[in-house]
């Protein structure tokens, strides 16, 4: 799987959640970073896009289930 943030090949230390992977290097960067540092917004944007897609998928599934009732 490829890293959600840097699109690099994820290693064994990668963080995986909800079908996405963040490599050890990016995870460490995120943990160390503060909102003042350049690049933080870019990482947040990647997360926002990812969660938006997840939420939309969940909502669509919910609506789809509703149709069956
Ligand atoms: Zn990465």
PDB file of the backbone (N, CA, C, O) and the ligand in Angstrom, with CONECT records:
HET     ZN  A 101       1
ATOM      1  N   UNK A   1       0.848  -1.203   0.000  1.00  0.00           N
ATOM      2  CA  UNK A   1       0.000   0.000   0.000  1.00  0.00           C
ATOM      3  C   UNK A   1       0.883   1.252   0.000  1.00  0.00           C
ATOM      4  O   UNK A   1       2.019   1.221   0.472  1.00  0.00           O
ATOM      5  N   UNK A   2       0.350   2.345  -0.532  1.00  0.00           N
ATOM      6  CA  UNK A   2       1.139   3.573  -0.568  1.00  0.00           C
ATOM      7  C   UNK A   2       0.674   4.537   0.516  1.00  0.00           C
ATOM      8  O   UNK A   2      -0.492   4.555   0.909  1.00  0.00           O
ATOM      9  N   UNK A   3       1.622   5.331   0.982  1.00  0.00           N
ATOM     10  CA  UNK A   3       1.356   6.274   2.057  1.00  0.00           C
ATOM     11  C   UNK A   3       0.352   7.325   1.602  1.00  0.00           C
ATOM     12  O   UNK A   3       0.419   7.833   0.483  1.00  0.00           O
ATOM     13  N   UNK A   4      -0.569   7.632   2.488  1.00  0.00           N
ATOM     14  CA  UNK A   4      -1.625   8.599   2.177  1.00  0.00           C
ATOM     15  C   UNK A   4      -1.047   9.983   1.919  1.00  0.00           C
ATOM     16  O   UNK A   4      -1.605  10.748   1.133  1.00  0.00           O
ATOM     17  N   UNK A   5       0.045  10.308   2.558  1.00  0.00           N
ATOM     18  CA  UNK A   5       0.577  11.668   2.514  1.00  0.00           C
ATOM     19  C   UNK A   5       1.661  11.829   1.464  1.00  0.00           C
ATOM     20  O   UNK A   5       1.563  12.713   0.612  1.00  0.00           O
ATOM     21  N   UNK A   6       2.696  10.993   1.506  1.00  0.00           N
ATOM     22  CA  UNK A   6       3.822  11.192   0.589  1.00  0.00           C
ATOM     23  C   UNK A   6       3.721  10.268  -0.618  1.00  0.00           C
ATOM     24  O   UNK A   6       4.554  10.349  -1.520  1.00  0.00           O
ATOM     25  N   UNK A   7       2.723   9.398  -0.655  1.00  0.00           N
ATOM     26  CA  UNK A   7       2.530   8.468  -1.771  1.00  0.00           C
ATOM     27  C   UNK A   7       3.693   7.510  -1.928  1.00  0.00           C
ATOM     28  O   UNK A   7       3.828   6.845  -2.955  1.00  0.00           O
ATOM     29  N   UNK A   8       4.532   7.441  -0.909  1.00  0.00           N
ATOM     30  CA  UNK A   8       5.676   6.543  -0.976  1.00  0.00           C
ATOM     31  C   UNK A   8       5.265   5.140  -0.550  1.00  0.00           C
ATOM     32  O   UNK A   8       4.175   4.930  -0.019  1.00  0.00           O
ATOM     33  N   UNK A   9       6.135   4.208  -0.787  1.00  0.00           N
ATOM     34  CA  UNK A   9       5.901   2.833  -0.372  1.00  0.00           C
ATOM     35  C   UNK A   9       5.918   2.756   1.148  1.00  0.00           C
ATOM     36  O   UNK A   9       6.891   3.182   1.769  1.00  0.00           O
ATOM     37  N   UNK A  10       4.875   2.227   1.755  1.00  0.00           N
ATOM     38  CA  UNK A  10       4.831   2.168   3.209  1.00  0.00           C
ATOM     39  C   UNK A  10       5.633   0.974   3.706  1.00  0.00           C
ATOM     40  O   UNK A  10       5.681  -0.069   3.055  1.00  0.00           O
ATOM     41  N   UNK A  11       6.254   1.136   4.854  1.00  0.00           N
ATOM     42  CA  UNK A  11       7.075   0.056   5.403  1.00  0.00           C
ATOM     43  C   UNK A  11       6.322  -0.674   6.512  1.00  0.00           C
ATOM     44  O   UNK A  11       5.119  -0.481   6.688  1.00  0.00           O
ATOM     45  N   UNK A  12       7.043  -1.516   7.259  1.00  0.00           N
ATOM     46  CA  UNK A  12       6.399  -2.323   8.295  1.00  0.00           C
ATOM     47  C   UNK A  12       5.926  -1.476   9.468  1.00  0.00           C
ATOM     48  O   UNK A  12       5.035  -1.873  10.219  1.00  0.00           O
ATOM     49  N   UNK A  13       6.535  -0.305   9.615  1.00  0.00           N
ATOM     50  CA  UNK A  13       6.191   0.560  10.744  1.00  0.00           C
ATOM     51  C   UNK A  13       5.016   1.465  10.431  1.00  0.00           C
ATOM     52  O   UNK A  13       4.701   2.361  11.214  1.00  0.00           O
ATOM     53  N   UNK A  14       4.367   1.247   9.309  1.00  0.00           N
ATOM     54  CA  UNK A  14       3.320   2.159   8.880  1.00  0.00           C
ATOM     55  C   UNK A  14       2.112   2.091   9.814  1.00  0.00           C
ATOM     56  O   UNK A  14       1.842   1.082  10.467  1.00  0.00           O
ATOM     57  N   UNK A  15       1.410   3.204   9.840  1.00  0.00           N
ATOM     58  CA  UNK A  15       0.188   3.312  10.624  1.00  0.00           C
ATOM     59  C   UNK A  15      -0.986   3.077   9.679  1.00  0.00           C
ATOM     60  O   UNK A  15      -1.118   3.772   8.672  1.00  0.00           O
ATOM     61  N   UNK A  16      -1.835   2.108   9.992  1.00  0.00           N
ATOM     62  CA  UNK A  16      -2.943   1.791   9.100  1.00  0.00           C
ATOM     63  C   UNK A  16      -4.267   2.001   9.815  1.00  0.00           C
ATOM     64  O   UNK A  16      -4.455   1.555  10.947  1.00  0.00           O
ATOM     65  N   UNK A  17      -5.186   2.689   9.137  1.00  0.00           N
ATOM     66  CA  UNK A  17      -6.512   2.857   9.707  1.00  0.00           C
ATOM     67  C   UNK A  17      -7.517   3.072   8.595  1.00  0.00           C
ATOM     68  O   UNK A  17      -7.260   3.823   7.654  1.00  0.00           O
ATOM     69  N   UNK A  18      -8.652   2.419   8.699  1.00  0.00           N
ATOM     70  CA  UNK A  18      -9.738   2.601   7.733  1.00  0.00           C
ATOM     71  C   UNK A  18      -9.262   2.382   6.297  1.00  0.00           C
ATOM     72  O   UNK A  18      -9.707   3.080   5.386  1.00  0.00           O
ATOM     73  N   UNK A  19      -8.378   1.436   6.093  1.00  0.00           N
ATOM     74  CA  UNK A  19      -7.939   1.124   4.749  1.00  0.00           C
ATOM     75  C   UNK A  19      -6.895   2.066   4.199  1.00  0.00           C
ATOM     76  O   UNK A  19      -6.481   1.919   3.049  1.00  0.00           O
ATOM     77  N   UNK A  20      -6.453   3.043   4.997  1.00  0.00           N
ATOM     78  CA  UNK A  20      -5.407   3.957   4.548  1.00  0.00           C
ATOM     79  C   UNK A  20      -4.138   3.679   5.326  1.00  0.00           C
ATOM     80  O   UNK A  20      -4.170   3.115   6.420  1.00  0.00           O
ATOM     81  N   UNK A  21      -3.021   4.083   4.746  1.00  0.00           N
ATOM     82  CA  UNK A  21      -1.734   3.830   5.383  1.00  0.00           C
ATOM     83  C   UNK A  21      -0.921   5.110   5.438  1.00  0.00           C
ATOM     84  O   UNK A  21      -0.868   5.860   4.464  1.00  0.00           O
ATOM     85  N   UNK A  22      -0.293   5.358   6.567  1.00  0.00           N
ATOM     86  CA  UNK A  22       0.651   6.459   6.701  1.00  0.00           C
ATOM     87  C   UNK A  22       1.989   5.865   7.110  1.00  0.00           C
ATOM     88  O   UNK A  22       2.076   5.144   8.104  1.00  0.00           O
ATOM     89  N   UNK A  23       3.035   6.168   6.343  1.00  0.00           N
ATOM     90  CA  UNK A  23       4.327   5.559   6.608  1.00  0.00           C
ATOM     91  C   UNK A  23       4.934   6.124   7.893  1.00  0.00           C
ATOM     92  O   UNK A  23       4.515   7.173   8.382  1.00  0.00           O
ATOM     93  N   UNK A  24       5.923   5.415   8.429  1.00  0.00           N
ATOM     94  CA  UNK A  24       6.537   5.819   9.684  1.00  0.00           C
ATOM     95  C   UNK A  24       7.100   7.222   9.631  1.00  0.00           C
ATOM     96  O   UNK A  24       7.003   7.975  10.600  1.00  0.00           O
ATOM     97  N   UNK A  25       7.689   7.576   8.498  1.00  0.00           N
ATOM     98  CA  UNK A  25       8.300   8.896   8.373  1.00  0.00           C
ATOM     99  C   UNK A  25       7.238   9.989   8.459  1.00  0.00           C
ATOM    100  O   UNK A  25       7.430  10.986   9.155  1.00  0.00           O
ATOM    101  N   UNK A  26       6.130   9.812   7.763  1.00  0.00           N
ATOM    102  CA  UNK A  26       5.076  10.824   7.763  1.00  0.00           C
ATOM    103  C   UNK A  26       4.387  10.869   9.127  1.00  0.00           C
ATOM    104  O   UNK A  26       4.030  11.945   9.608  1.00  0.00           O
ATOM    105  N   UNK A  27       4.204   9.727   9.736  1.00  0.00           N
ATOM    106  CA  UNK A  27       3.587   9.694  11.057  1.00  0.00           C
ATOM    107  C   UNK A  27       4.436  10.489  12.043  1.00  0.00           C
ATOM    108  O   UNK A  27       3.913  11.283  12.825  1.00  0.00           O
ATOM    109  N   UNK A  28       5.763  10.269  12.001  1.00  0.00           N
ATOM    110  CA  UNK A  28       6.674  10.987  12.895  1.00  0.00           C
ATOM    111  C   UNK A  28       6.605  12.483  12.615  1.00  0.00           C
ATOM    112  O   UNK A  28       6.594  13.297  13.538  1.00  0.00           O
ATOM    113  N   UNK A  29       6.560  12.840  11.325  1.00  0.00           N
ATOM    114  CA  UNK A  29       6.477  14.261  10.961  1.00  0.00           C
ATOM    115  C   UNK A  29       5.216  14.885  11.535  1.00  0.00           C
ATOM    116  O   UNK A  29       5.250  15.980  12.098  1.00  0.00           O
ATOM    117  N   UNK A  30       4.101  14.175  11.386  1.00  0.00           N
ATOM    118  CA  UNK A  30       2.820  14.703  11.866  1.00  0.00           C
ATOM    119  C   UNK A  30       2.841  14.894  13.375  1.00  0.00           C
ATOM    120  O   UNK A  30       2.342  15.892  13.895  1.00  0.00           O
ATOM    121  N   UNK A  31       3.428  13.920  14.074  1.00  0.00           N
ATOM    122  CA  UNK A  31       3.447  14.000  15.526  1.00  0.00           C
ATOM    123  C   UNK A  31       4.320  15.153  16.006  1.00  0.00           C
ATOM    124  O   UNK A  31       4.029  15.795  17.016  1.00  0.00           O
ATOM    125  N   UNK A  32       5.402  15.405  15.258  1.00  0.00           N
ATOM    126  CA  UNK A  32       6.354  16.430  15.687  1.00  0.00           C
ATOM    127  C   UNK A  32       5.904  17.827  15.289  1.00  0.00           C
ATOM    128  O   UNK A  32       6.294  18.818  15.907  1.00  0.00           O
ATOM    129  N   UNK A  33       5.087  17.893  14.261  1.00  0.00           N
ATOM    130  CA  UNK A  33       4.754  19.197  13.714  1.00  0.00           C
ATOM    131  C   UNK A  33       3.773  19.976  14.569  1.00  0.00           C
ATOM    132  O   UNK A  33       2.919  19.407  15.250  1.00  0.00           O
ATOM    133  N   UNK A  34       3.913  21.266  14.515  1.00  0.00           N
ATOM    134  CA  UNK A  34       2.922  22.158  15.098  1.00  0.00           C
ATOM    135  C   UNK A  34       2.267  22.936  13.967  1.00  0.00           C
ATOM    136  O   UNK A  34       2.765  22.945  12.841  1.00  0.00           O
ATOM    137  N   UNK A  35       1.166  23.578  14.265  1.00  0.00           N
ATOM    138  CA  UNK A  35       0.404  24.281  13.233  1.00  0.00           C
ATOM    139  C   UNK A  35       1.185  25.444  12.634  1.00  0.00           C
ATOM    140  O   UNK A  35       0.826  25.956  11.574  1.00  0.00           O
ATOM    141  N   UNK A  36       2.242  25.858  13.307  1.00  0.00           N
ATOM    142  CA  UNK A  36       3.012  27.007  12.825  1.00  0.00           C
ATOM    143  C   UNK A  36       3.971  26.627  11.707  1.00  0.00           C
ATOM    144  O   UNK A  36       4.412  27.487  10.944  1.00  0.00           O
ATOM    145  N   UNK A  37       4.293  25.355  11.608  1.00  0.00           N
ATOM    146  CA  UNK A  37       5.311  24.948  10.654  1.00  0.00           C
ATOM    147  C   UNK A  37       4.745  24.829   9.246  1.00  0.00           C
ATOM    148  O   UNK A  37       3.601  24.415   9.061  1.00  0.00           O
ATOM    149  N   UNK A  38       5.557  25.198   8.250  1.00  0.00           N
ATOM    150  CA  UNK A  38       5.119  25.045   6.867  1.00  0.00           C
ATOM    151  C   UNK A  38       4.942  23.566   6.531  1.00  0.00           C
ATOM    152  O   UNK A  38       5.722  22.727   6.980  1.00  0.00           O
ATOM    153  N   UNK A  39       3.935  23.256   5.758  1.00  0.00           N
ATOM    154  CA  UNK A  39       3.690  21.866   5.399  1.00  0.00           C
ATOM    155  C   UNK A  39       2.559  21.258   6.213  1.00  0.00           C
ATOM    156  O   UNK A  39       1.946  20.277   5.792  1.00  0.00           O
ATOM    157  N   UNK A  40       2.286  21.824   7.353  1.00  0.00           N
ATOM    158  CA  UNK A  40       1.241  21.279   8.218  1.00  0.00           C
ATOM    159  C   UNK A  40      -0.123  21.334   7.528  1.00  0.00           C
ATOM    160  O   UNK A  40      -0.894  20.376   7.575  1.00  0.00           O
ATOM    161  N   UNK A  41      -0.405  22.462   6.891  1.00  0.00           N
ATOM    162  CA  UNK A  41      -1.687  22.612   6.188  1.00  0.00           C
ATOM    163  C   UNK A  41      -1.834  21.570   5.082  1.00  0.00           C
ATOM    164  O   UNK A  41      -2.919  21.032   4.857  1.00  0.00           O
ATOM    165  N   UNK A  42      -0.719  21.295   4.395  1.00  0.00           N
ATOM    166  CA  UNK A  42      -0.758  20.318   3.301  1.00  0.00           C
ATOM    167  C   UNK A  42      -1.138  18.945   3.851  1.00  0.00           C
ATOM    168  O   UNK A  42      -1.938  18.228   3.249  1.00  0.00           O
ATOM    169  N   UNK A  43      -0.566  18.589   4.984  1.00  0.00           N
ATOM    170  CA  UNK A  43      -0.883  17.300   5.592  1.00  0.00           C
ATOM    171  C   UNK A  43      -2.324  17.278   6.070  1.00  0.00           C
ATOM    172  O   UNK A  43      -3.024  16.281   5.891  1.00  0.00           O
ATOM    173  N   UNK A  44      -2.771  18.367   6.673  1.00  0.00           N
ATOM    174  CA  UNK A  44      -4.155  18.432   7.126  1.00  0.00           C
ATOM    175  C   UNK A  44      -5.106  18.277   5.953  1.00  0.00           C
ATOM    176  O   UNK A  44      -6.140  17.617   6.056  1.00  0.00           O
ATOM    177  N   UNK A  45      -4.740  18.896   4.834  1.00  0.00           N
ATOM    178  CA  UNK A  45      -5.577  18.810   3.639  1.00  0.00           C
ATOM    179  C   UNK A  45      -5.717  17.366   3.183  1.00  0.00           C
ATOM    180  O   UNK A  45      -6.805  16.931   2.807  1.00  0.00           O
ATOM    181  N   UNK A  46      -4.621  16.627   3.215  1.00  0.00           N
ATOM    182  CA  UNK A  46      -4.653  15.225   2.816  1.00  0.00           C
ATOM    183  C   UNK A  46      -5.601  14.445   3.729  1.00  0.00           C
ATOM    184  O   UNK A  46      -6.368  13.599   3.269  1.00  0.00           O
ATOM    185  N   UNK A  47      -5.536  14.742   5.024  1.00  0.00           N
ATOM    186  CA  UNK A  47      -6.424  14.073   5.977  1.00  0.00           C
ATOM    187  C   UNK A  47      -7.876  14.446   5.738  1.00  0.00           C
ATOM    188  O   UNK A  47      -8.761  13.591   5.770  1.00  0.00           O
ATOM    189  N   UNK A  48      -8.117  15.745   5.496  1.00  0.00           N
ATOM    190  CA  UNK A  48      -9.493  16.199   5.293  1.00  0.00           C
ATOM    191  C   UNK A  48     -10.115  15.510   4.088  1.00  0.00           C
ATOM    192  O   UNK A  48     -11.246  15.029   4.147  1.00  0.00           O
ATOM    193  N   UNK A  49      -9.353  15.468   2.983  1.00  0.00           N
ATOM    194  CA  UNK A  49      -9.864  14.841   1.771  1.00  0.00           C
ATOM    195  C   UNK A  49     -10.171  13.379   2.042  1.00  0.00           C
ATOM    196  O   UNK A  49     -11.181  12.850   1.578  1.00  0.00           O
ATOM    197  N   UNK A  50      -9.288  12.725   2.802  1.00  0.00           N
ATOM    198  CA  UNK A  50      -9.464  11.314   3.096  1.00  0.00           C
ATOM    199  C   UNK A  50     -10.724  11.094   3.926  1.00  0.00           C
ATOM    200  O   UNK A  50     -11.536  10.224   3.610  1.00  0.00           O
ATOM    201  N   UNK A  51     -10.888  11.885   4.993  1.00  0.00           N
ATOM    202  CA  UNK A  51     -12.046  11.692   5.854  1.00  0.00           C
ATOM    203  C   UNK A  51     -13.329  12.085   5.155  1.00  0.00           C
ATOM    204  O   UNK A  51     -14.374  11.477   5.386  1.00  0.00           O
ATOM    205  N   UNK A  52     -13.262  13.109   4.288  1.00  0.00           N
ATOM    206  CA  UNK A  52     -14.439  13.492   3.527  1.00  0.00           C
ATOM    207  C   UNK A  52     -14.935  12.324   2.685  1.00  0.00           C
ATOM    208  O   UNK A  52     -16.130  12.034   2.632  1.00  0.00           O
ATOM    209  N   UNK A  53     -13.973  11.654   2.020  1.00  0.00           N
ATOM    210  CA  UNK A  53     -14.348  10.515   1.185  1.00  0.00           C
ATOM    211  C   UNK A  53     -14.968   9.420   2.035  1.00  0.00           C
ATOM    212  O   UNK A  53     -15.962   8.809   1.642  1.00  0.00           O
ATOM    213  N   UNK A  54     -14.372   9.169   3.221  1.00  0.00           N
ATOM    214  CA  UNK A  54     -14.893   8.119   4.100  1.00  0.00           C
ATOM    215  C   UNK A  54     -16.307   8.458   4.557  1.00  0.00           C
ATOM    216  O   UNK A  54     -17.193   7.603   4.562  1.00  0.00           O
ATOM    217  N   UNK A  55     -16.505   9.714   4.941  1.00  0.00           N
ATOM    218  CA  UNK A  55     -17.814  10.118   5.451  1.00  0.00           C
ATOM    219  C   UNK A  55     -18.872  10.038   4.355  1.00  0.00           C
ATOM    220  O   UNK A  55     -20.000   9.611   4.602  1.00  0.00           O
ATOM    221  N   UNK A  56     -18.502  10.450   3.148  1.00  0.00           N
ATOM    222  CA  UNK A  56     -19.443  10.381   2.034  1.00  0.00           C
ATOM    223  C   UNK A  56     -19.808   8.941   1.735  1.00  0.00           C
ATOM    224  O   UNK A  56     -20.968   8.638   1.455  1.00  0.00           O
ATOM    225  N   UNK A  57     -18.819   8.041   1.792  1.00  0.00           N
ATOM    226  CA  UNK A  57     -19.065   6.626   1.532  1.00  0.00           C
ATOM    227  C   UNK A  57     -20.014   6.064   2.589  1.00  0.00           C
ATOM    228  O   UNK A  57     -20.928   5.304   2.268  1.00  0.00           O
ATOM    229  N   UNK A  58     -19.792   6.442   3.860  1.00  0.00           N
ATOM    230  CA  UNK A  58     -20.658   5.967   4.939  1.00  0.00           C
ATOM    231  C   UNK A  58     -22.079   6.476   4.745  1.00  0.00           C
ATOM    232  O   UNK A  58     -23.045   5.737   4.936  1.00  0.00           O
ATOM    233  N   UNK A  59     -22.199   7.753   4.360  1.00  0.00           N
ATOM    234  CA  UNK A  59     -23.523   8.342   4.183  1.00  0.00           C
ATOM    235  C   UNK A  59     -24.259   7.659   3.031  1.00  0.00           C
ATOM    236  O   UNK A  59     -25.446   7.348   3.126  1.00  0.00           O
ATOM    237  N   UNK A  60     -23.526   7.434   1.943  1.00  0.00           N
ATOM    238  CA  UNK A  60     -24.154   6.786   0.791  1.00  0.00           C
ATOM    239  C   UNK A  60     -24.637   5.392   1.158  1.00  0.00           C
ATOM    240  O   UNK A  60     -25.719   4.970   0.749  1.00  0.00           O
ATOM    241  N   UNK A  61     -23.813   4.670   1.944  1.00  0.00           N
ATOM    242  CA  UNK A  61     -24.192   3.321   2.349  1.00  0.00           C
ATOM    243  C   UNK A  61     -25.452   3.382   3.211  1.00  0.00           C
ATOM    244  O   UNK A  61     -26.353   2.552   3.091  1.00  0.00           O
ATOM    245  N   UNK A  62     -25.485   4.392   4.083  1.00  0.00           N
ATOM    246  CA  UNK A  62     -26.636   4.551   4.976  1.00  0.00           C
ATOM    247  C   UNK A  62     -27.899   4.819   4.164  1.00  0.00           C
ATOM    248  O   UNK A  62     -28.945   4.217   4.406  1.00  0.00           O
ATOM    249  N   UNK A  63     -27.788   5.731   3.197  1.00  0.00           N
ATOM    250  CA  UNK A  63     -28.932   6.040   2.355  1.00  0.00           C
ATOM    251  C   UNK A  63     -29.354   4.800   1.565  1.00  0.00           C
ATOM    252  O   UNK A  63     -30.545   4.545   1.388  1.00  0.00           O
ATOM    253  N   UNK A  64     -28.364   4.031   1.089  1.00  0.00           N
ATOM    254  CA  UNK A  64     -28.654   2.834   0.324  1.00  0.00           C
ATOM    255  C   UNK A  64     -29.431   1.833   1.154  1.00  0.00           C
ATOM    256  O   UNK A  64     -30.379   1.214   0.670  1.00  0.00           O
ATOM    257  N   UNK A  65     -29.019   1.673   2.429  1.00  0.00           N
ATOM    258  CA  UNK A  65     -29.742   0.768   3.320  1.00  0.00           C
ATOM    259  C   UNK A  65     -31.168   1.240   3.524  1.00  0.00           C
ATOM    260  O   UNK A  65     -32.097   0.434   3.589  1.00  0.00           O
ATOM    261  N   UNK A  66     -31.340   2.569   3.627  1.00  0.00           N
ATOM    262  CA  UNK A  66     -32.671   3.125   3.831  1.00  0.00           C
ATOM    263  C   UNK A  66     -33.616   2.769   2.714  1.00  0.00           C
ATOM    264  O   UNK A  66     -34.812   2.579   2.931  1.00  0.00           O
ATOM    265  N   UNK A  67     -33.065   2.679   1.499  1.00  0.00           N
ATOM    266  CA  UNK A  67     -33.910   2.376   0.352  1.00  0.00           C
ATOM    267  C   UNK A  67     -34.512   0.977   0.433  1.00  0.00           C
ATOM    268  O   UNK A  67     -35.558   0.694  -0.151  1.00  0.00           O
ATOM    269  N   UNK A  68     -33.828   0.114   1.170  1.00  0.00           N
ATOM    270  CA  UNK A  68     -34.305  -1.262   1.231  1.00  0.00           C
ATOM    271  C   UNK A  68     -35.485  -1.417   2.184  1.00  0.00           C
ATOM    272  O   UNK A  68     -36.241  -2.384   2.097  1.00  0.00           O
ATOM    273  N   UNK A  69     -35.630  -0.479   3.075  1.00  0.00           N
ATOM    274  CA  UNK A  69     -36.715  -0.609   4.073  1.00  0.00           C
ATOM    275  C   UNK A  69     -38.055  -0.297   3.407  1.00  0.00           C
ATOM    276  O   UNK A  69     -39.096  -0.347   4.062  1.00  0.00           O
TER     277      UNK A  69
HETATM  278 ZN    ZN A 101       4.646   8.932   3.909  1.00  0.00          ZN
END
